[in-house]
Amino acid sequence: MTDTVLEYKSVKPEEVKEWYKAAEVDAFPENAGAAIEYKGLQIAVYNFTRRSEWFASQNLCPHKKQMILSRGMLGTEGEEPKVACPFHKKTFSLQSGKNLNGDECDLATYPVKIEDGYVYVGFSH
């Protein structure tokens, strides 16, 4: 039996096969992110309290391949919630993962839900 290497791939809410219990809500800083691990993947979970919303994306910056996005700056572009890579300043939509700078490297994004004081991230594998 060979181990399957998981890759970052966006998941839509209707595609969720597993809700991963990441941590208690209080474990995540307000208006910032923190990294979790799911089956070898680093996932950034963002507690965007200014918008009363939660988001999750790959933690790997697709531009320079560094595990850093959980430490990025949260903000908006118009009504679009976004995260800016702290090293390269490229910005990505937290809803779609689209690179808002027009480059080809997008992020994988994942659904998030809050239940009974815990943060859950949805995965399709």
Secondary structure as the mmCIF struct_conf table of DSSP 4:
data_model
#
loop_
_struct_conf.conf_type_id
_struct_conf.id
_struct_conf.beg_label_comp_id
_struct_conf.beg_label_asym_id
_struct_conf.beg_label_seq_id
_struct_conf.end_label_comp_id
_struct_conf.end_label_asym_id
_struct_conf.end_label_seq_id
HELX_LH_PP_P HELX_LH_PP_P1 THR A 2 LEU A 6
HELX_RH_3T_P HELX_RH_3T_P1 PRO A 13 GLU A 15
BEND BEND1 LYS A 17 LYS A 17
STRN STRN1 GLU A 18 GLU A 24
HELX_RH_3T_P HELX_RH_3T_P2 VAL A 25 ALA A 27
BEND BEND2 PHE A 28 PHE A 28
TURN_TY1_P TURN_TY1_P1 GLU A 30 ASN A 31
STRN STRN2 ALA A 32 TYR A 38
TURN_TY1_P TURN_TY1_P2 LYS A 39 GLY A 40
STRN STRN3 LEU A 41 PHE A 48
HELX_RH_3T_P HELX_RH_3T_P3 THR A 49 ARG A 51
TURN_TY1_P TURN_TY1_P3 SER A 52 SER A 52
STRN STRN4 GLU A 53 GLN A 58
BEND BEND3 ASN A 59 ASN A 59
STRN STRN5 LEU A 60 LEU A 60
TURN_TY1_P TURN_TY1_P4 PRO A 62 LYS A 64
STRN STRN6 MET A 67 MET A 67
HELX_RH_3T_P HELX_RH_3T_P4 LEU A 69 ARG A 71
BEND BEND4 GLY A 72 GLY A 72
STRN STRN7 MET A 73 GLU A 77
TURN_TY1_P TURN_TY1_P5 GLY A 78 GLU A 79
STRN STRN8 GLU A 80 ALA A 84
TURN_TY1_P TURN_TY1_P6 PRO A 86 HIS A 88
STRN STRN9 THR A 91 SER A 93
TURN_TY1_P TURN_TY1_P7 LEU A 94 SER A 96
STRN STRN10 ASN A 99 ASN A 99
TURN_TY1_P TURN_TY1_P8 LEU A 100 ASN A 101
BEND BEND5 GLY A 102 GLY A 102
BEND BEND6 GLU A 104 GLU A 104
HELX_LH_PP_P HELX_LH_PP_P2 ASP A 106 ALA A 108
STRN STRN11 THR A 109 TYR A 110
STRN STRN12 VAL A 112 GLU A 115
TURN_TY1_P TURN_TY1_P9 ASP A 116 GLY A 117
STRN STRN13 TYR A 118 PHE A 123
#
